[in-house]
Amino acid sequence: MPITPADVEQELSQTPEEVPGSYIDRDSLLYAVAIGMGRDPLDPKELEYVCESVGNRVIPSAATVLTKPNSSARRGPSLMSKMNFALLLHGEQRLQVHQPLPQAAQTLISARTTGVYDKGKGKGALITNETTVKLADGSPLYTLGSTMFFRGDGGFGGQSEGAPQPHTLPDRKPDMVCEMPGRIDQAMVYALCGDRNPLHRDPEFARKAGFDVPILHGLCSYGIACHAVLKTALDYDQTRMTGFDVRFSSPVFPGETQVVEMWEDGKVISFRVRIKERDVISINNGKCTVK
């Protein structure tokens, strides 16, 4: 059934339900390994993220995999049920960190759709959403936001303006550059963090989706970029990071080298990611806010 303006109104008017969630230290430790931490097992700073007897640090981008509700929230009919997921692209990812993430936690999670934008027939639609996560005592932990681009669902008569605007990068040479070599099996490891989409591991599925080989998870590249900024600009002090926003612009293949270019201006570290082997930008308009 086609999407209607009434569907959009109903989606945006739903009151989010807060549900309990949880994660354990295995989840945060596995995530750190999946985005490339611990490749030098004698690096004392990275050991604090991958070995619990050395430290209990958690990289902020782990929030994307630690948001695990114990049960699904009850809600009315969802606009998502009418969207064409075969033509879905993850357009943007946003993160606000309210306090350092613990290695394990009991949480309270609520999610809501914040915007639906019609780019026009043949141009697709954007859906923005926000997920708020608190610790069990009610104290804010982090807030996630994302923009999903449904390429086949435009032209239903909705508003076209008002979507989040991308961060503008400085017009000068990068202040810092960090090369992050990839692993050919990286998607296999990252999938164990919870994203089992066969696009990232099944060659036949990837070919049907238009790729010669499986592509790396976009959120794995997001974590690798966070790793690079933390390593290069913050000396691995995750407590200084208060936000981490990106716009995805091109697929990454497992094994490729992600070159993270950074600009530091006060409390903002701007960045983008360039694929060394193909000289294409895979993540653009990156913005990391720091204390």
C-alpha positions in Angstrom: 0.0 0.0 0.0 1.3 3.5 -0.8 2.3 5.9 2.0 -0.1 8.7 2.7 0.2 12.0 4.7 -2.1 10.4 7.3 0.5 7.6 7.8 3.2 10.2 8.4 1.1 12.2 10.9 0.3 9.0 12.8 4.0 8.0 12.9 5.1 11.3 14.3 2.3 11.5 16.9 3.1 8.2 18.6 4.3 8.5 22.2 7.5 6.5 22.8 7.3 3.7 25.3 10.3 3.3 27.7 11.4 -0.3 27.9 14.2 -2.0 30.0 17.4 -3.1 28.2 20.8 -4.4 29.1 24.2 -5.3 27.9 27.2 -7.1 29.4 31.0 -6.6 29.2 31.3 -9.2 26.5 29.3 -6.8 24.2 31.5 -3.8 24.8 34.7 -5.8 24.6 33.7 -7.6 21.4 32.8 -4.2 19.8 36.2 -2.8 20.6 37.9 -5.8 18.9 35.5 -5.6 15.9 36.5 -2.0 15.1 40.2 -2.8 15.3 41.2 -2.2 18.9 43.8 -4.6 20.3 45.5 -5.4 17.1 48.7 -4.7 19.0 48.1 -6.8 22.1 50.8 -4.9 24.0 49.4 -1.4 23.4 48.6 -0.3 27.0 46.1 2.3 25.9 44.0 0.0 23.7 44.2 -2.8 26.3 42.0 -0.7 28.5 39.2 -1.1 26.0 39.7 -4.9 25.2 41.0 -6.5 28.4 38.9 -6.0 31.6 41.8 -6.8 33.9 43.7 -3.8 32.5 40.8 -1.3 32.3 37.1 -0.7 31.8 37.0 2.0 29.1 34.2 1.8 26.4 34.5 3.7 23.1 31.5 6.0 22.8 30.5 4.7 19.3 29.7 1.3 21.0 26.4 2.9 21.8 25.2 1.8 18.3 25.4 -1.9 19.4 24.7 -1.7 23.1 21.2 -0.4 22.7 19.5 -3.7 23.3 15.9 -3.7 24.7 14.9 -6.8 26.6 11.5 -6.8 24.8 10.0 -4.8 22.0 8.0 -1.6 22.7 4.3 -1.7 22.1 3.2 0.8 19.4 0.5 1.3 16.8 0.8 0.7 13.1 4.2 1.7 11.9 5.1 3.7 8.8 8.1 1.5 8.4 5.9 -1.5 7.4 5.1 0.3 4.2 8.7 1.2 3.3 10.8 -0.6 0.7 13.7 -1.9 2.7 15.4 -3.3 -0.4 16.2 0.3 -1.4 17.2 1.5 2.1 20.5 3.3 2.7 21.8 4.4 6.1 22.4 8.1 5.4 23.6 9.6 8.7 24.4 8.6 12.3 24.5 10.9 15.3 25.5 10.4 18.9 25.3 12.5 22.1 27.2 11.2 25.1 25.8 12.3 28.5 28.2 10.3 30.6 31.0 7.7 30.0 29.5 4.3 29.0 30.1 1.5 31.6 31.3 -1.9 30.4 28.0 -3.4 31.4 24.7 -1.9 32.4 21.0 -2.2 32.9 19.3 0.5 30.8 16.0 2.2 30.0 15.4 2.7 26.2 12.9 4.8 24.3 12.7 5.4 20.6 10.7 7.7 18.3 10.5 8.9 14.8 11.4 12.6 14.7 10.9 13.5 11.0 9.6 12.2 7.6 10.7 14.1 4.5 9.5 13.6 1.0 12.2 14.3 -1.6 9.7 13.8 -4.5 8.7 11.0 -6.8 11.7 9.1 -7.9 13.9 10.9 -5.4 13.1 8.9 -2.2 12.2 9.8 1.4 14.2 10.5 4.5 13.2 9.3 8.0 14.9 10.6 11.1 14.7 8.9 14.4 16.0 9.3 17.9 16.7 6.7 20.7 17.3 7.9 24.2 19.1 5.5 26.6 19.3 6.0 30.4 20.8 3.9 33.2 18.4 2.0 35.3 18.5 4.8 38.0 17.1 7.2 35.3 20.3 9.2 34.7 20.9 10.0 31.0 23.5 7.8 29.3 23.4 8.7 25.6 21.2 9.7 22.7 21.4 8.1 19.2 20.0 9.7 16.1 19.9 8.5 12.5 18.7 9.4 9.1 17.5 6.6 6.8 17.2 7.2 3.1 14.4 5.1 1.5 15.3 5.5 -2.2 12.0 4.0 -3.5 9.4 5.8 -1.3 9.2 9.4 -2.4 6.2 11.3 -3.9 3.6 10.8 -1.2 3.0 14.5 -0.6 4.9 15.1 2.6 7.1 18.0 3.6 10.5 18.2 1.9 12.4 20.6 4.1 13.6 20.5 7.7 15.9 17.4 7.7 19.2 17.8 9.7 21.9 19.8 7.8 25.4 18.3 7.4 28.3 19.7 9.3 30.6 21.9 7.1 34.2 20.9 7.1 37.0 23.5 7.3 38.5 24.8 4.0 42.1 24.0 4.8 44.5 21.0 4.9 43.7 18.5 7.7 45.5 19.2 11.0 45.8 15.4 11.6 45.6 12.2 9.6 45.3 8.7 10.8 45.4 5.5 8.6 43.3 2.7 9.9 44.1 -0.6 8.0 41.2 -2.9 7.6 40.9 -6.7 8.0 39.5 -8.9 5.2 37.4 -10.7 7.8 36.2 -7.5 9.6 32.6 -7.8 8.6 32.5 -11.4 10.0 33.6 -10.2 13.4 31.4 -7.1 13.4 28.3 -9.1 12.5 28.7 -10.9 15.9 28.0 -7.5 17.5 24.4 -7.9 16.3 24.0 -6.8 12.7 23.5 -10.1 10.8 22.5 -8.5 7.4 23.8 -11.0 4.8 24.8 -8.1 2.6 28.0 -7.9 4.6 28.9 -11.6 4.5 27.0 -13.5 1.9 28.6 -13.1 -1.6 25.5 -14.2 -3.5 23.3 -11.8 -1.5 25.7 -9.0 -2.1 25.7 -9.7 -5.9 22.0 -9.5 -6.0 22.2 -6.1 -4.2 24.6 -4.9 -6.9 28.0 -5.4 -5.3 30.8 -7.7 -6.6 31.6 -8.7 -3.0 30.0 -8.1 0.5 30.5 -4.6 1.8 31.5 -3.6 5.3 28.8 -2.4 7.8 28.5 1.4 7.7 28.4 1.4 11.5 31.6 -0.6 11.6 33.2 2.2 9.6 31.6 4.7 12.0 33.3 2.9 14.9 36.7 2.8 13.1 36.4 6.6 12.5 35.6 7.1 16.2 38.6 4.9 17.1 40.9 7.0 14.9 39.7 10.3 16.4 40.0 8.9 19.9 43.5 7.7 19.2 44.9 10.7 17.3 43.2 13.7 18.9 42.1 12.6 22.4 45.0 10.3 23.5 42.4 7.5 24.0 40.5 9.5 26.7 36.9 8.6 25.9 35.6 10.8 28.7 36.3 13.9 26.7 34.0 12.9 23.8 30.5 14.3 24.0 29.2 13.8 20.4 30.0 12.0 17.2 28.1 12.6 14.0 28.7 11.5 10.4 27.2 11.3 6.9 27.8 8.1 5.0 28.7 8.8 1.4 30.2 5.6 -0.2 30.4 1.8 0.6 33.6 0.4 2.1 34.9 -3.1 1.3 36.5 -5.3 4.0 40.3 -5.0 4.0 40.4 -1.4 2.7 42.4 1.3 4.5 40.3 4.0 6.0 42.3 7.3 6.1 40.7 9.6 8.7 41.4 13.3 8.0 40.8 15.6 11.0 40.5 19.4 11.7 40.6 20.7 15.3 38.8 23.9 16.2 38.3 24.4 19.9 35.7 22.0 21.1 34.9 20.6 17.6 37.0 18.0 15.7 35.8 17.9 12.1 36.7 14.8 10.1 36.1 12.7 7.0 37.2 9.3 5.9 39.0 8.6 2.6 39.5 5.1 1.2 43.2 4.9 0.4 43.0 2.2 -2.2 40.3 3.9 -4.3 40.6 7.6 -3.3 36.9 8.0 -2.5 35.2 9.6 0.5 33.3 7.0 2.5 32.3 9.2 5.5 31.8 12.9 5.1 30.8 16.0 7.2 32.0 14.3 10.4 31.7 16.3 13.7 33.1 15.2 17.0 32.4 17.4 20.0 34.7 17.3 23.0 34.9 18.7 26.5 
